[in-house]
Amino acid sequence: MHQSQPENLTLLNRAVIGALLFFAMLLVGVQTARAASNQLIPSVGLTRAVHGDQEVTPYAQLGLRTTWAPVIMTEIGVAYRQDKFNDGDITVKSWPVTASLWLAPIPAIYAGGGVGWYQSSVDYSDNLPFSNFTTQKIGLHVGGGFTIPVTPAVGLDLNSKYVFLEKENRNDLSFDASHWTTSAGLAFHF
């Protein structure tokens, strides 16, 4: 049977509309995938306890950052750091696990804050009559940074944070482990 001219146009219109909808959904999917991109960020930096022995010490961190929307990023990180207090009589080694929410109104610049779980080993010098101990604390942090694209798959990430931790009082000694961190790392996009 031969189809009439209007029916052919209707089928053609449906095919064109279907193809356009398919490509529109494909573009939305690509934009969504691009918006939910991930970055693995190994970094090294310097840290200084606000009320410590004023030493600046190195530390290392590994973070996983996800961009959920053009202006919202989340990050989970794990680090290692060490500080000295009371003229070197107290050494605190810390392994923080942190979660951050970053706002990026300009794509390369971000700021925000988050929360962390701080597993810390407190070691006393041999001339003190105290036993070493390990503690777990919850801390808050604020900070920000920026990412400089180097290639489409790698960027240079510079970051600084201030971490608020509760003061530790034990064995007639006290110390405040609140600290600054500044780091540089490579952001590998995947």
N, C-alpha and C positions, 0 to 999 in steps of 0.2 A: 504494500500500500504506500502511496506517495504522501509525504507530510506536507502540510501547507506552509506557506511562507511565515506566518505569525508563529506557528509552533516551532519552526527552526530558530527563529529569533529568541524565543523563550528558552529553548535549550542552550543556545549560545550565551544568552544573558546569565543563565544559571551557572554555566561552566565558568564564565568570566568572574562572576561574583564569588563562586566557590574558590577559584584560584586566588583571587584577591584576599579573601578571608584566610586561606591557607598561608599566604605570604605574610599577612599582617600578624597572624598568630606566631609564625616563625620568627618574625622580628621582635615581637614581645618576648618570646622565649629566649632569644639571644640577649636582649637587654636585661631580662631577669637573671640569666646566668651570669652576665657581666656584672650586674649589681651585687650578686651573691658570690663575689670572688674571694679567694682565700690567699693568705700570704703566710709563709713560714719565715720567721725572723730570728736567726741567731744573732746575738749581739754581745759586745763587751763594753764595759764602761767603768766609771769611777763612782765610788760611794763615800759619803762622809756622815758619820753620826753627828747629830746636832749638838749633843751634850757629851760626846766621847772625848778621846785624846787628841782631837783635831787632825787625826791622820786621814788622808785620802787614800783609799785602798781600791784595788781592782775588783770587779765582779763580772759574772757572766750570766746571761739569760737566754732562754729559748721561748719564743712566743708564737702563737697561732692566732692570726687576726683575720676576721671575716667581715666583709663589707655587705651589709644587708640592704641598704638603700643608699642613695647618693650622699647622704649626710650622716649615716649611722654605721659605726663599726664596733664590733666586740673583739676582745682579745683575752686569751687565756695564756698565762706565762708561768714558767718555773725558773728559779734563779739560785745562785749561790753567792753569799756575801759574808764578810767577816769584819768585825769592829773590835777595838780595844778601849777599855774604860779604866779609870782609877790608876793612871800612870802605868798601864800595861798589866795590872794585877788581874783584870777580868778580860777574857777573850770570848766574844759571842760569835758563833758560827751559825748562820741562818740559811734555811732553804725555803724561801717563800713560794707559795703557789697563789697566783693572783688572777682575778677576773676584772676586766675593765670595760667601760662603755665610753667610746670616743665619739665626739661630734665633729664633723668635718665640713663646715660651711663652705670652705674653699677646698677643693679636692686634695691638695698637697699638704694642708695644715689641719691638725686635729688637736682637740683638748677635751678633757673630761676627768674621770676618776673611777674608783672602784674599791674593791675589798680584797683582802688577802688573808691566807692562813699561814702563819709564820712558825715553823718548827725551828727552834733554836737550841743549840747546845751552849751552855755557859760553863767555861773552864776557868778555874781559879789558879793563880800561880802557886808553885810549890811552897812558897813562904807563908801562905795563908792557911789557916786550919779548917777550911771549908771543903765540903764535897762538891764535885761537879754535878750539874743537873741538866735536864732537858725540859723545855717548856713549849707549849703551843699557845699562840695568841692570835686573835683576829685584829687586823689593822686596816686602816683606810688610807687611800692615796689619791692625790690630785696631780695633774700634770698635763703634758702635751708634747707635741713634736711636729715634725714634718718629714715627708718622704720626697726624695728627689729621684725621678726616673733616670735610670742609667741605660737600660735597654727595655723593650716591651715586657720582658719577663723578670727583670731585676731592678730594684730601686735601693737607694741609700736611705736608711731610716735613722733619724736623729731624735732622741727622746729624753725628757727630763721629768722626774717625779719627786714629790715630797710625800713621805710615808709617816703617818701618825700611829705610834704604838704606845701602849700603856706603860707607865714606869714600872720597873721591876724592883721590888724590895725584898731582900732575903739576906740572912746572916749579917745583919747590921750594915749591909752595903746596899746602895741603890744605884740604879742607872736607868737612863731614858734612852731607848734604842730607836727613837724617831730619827729619820735620816733622809738625806738627799741622794738621788741617783741620777747620773747622766750617762747615756749610752749611745753608741753608734753600731748599726748592724746592717745586714743585707736583707732586703725583703724579697723573697723568692715567690712570685705569683704562680698559682696553680689552680 
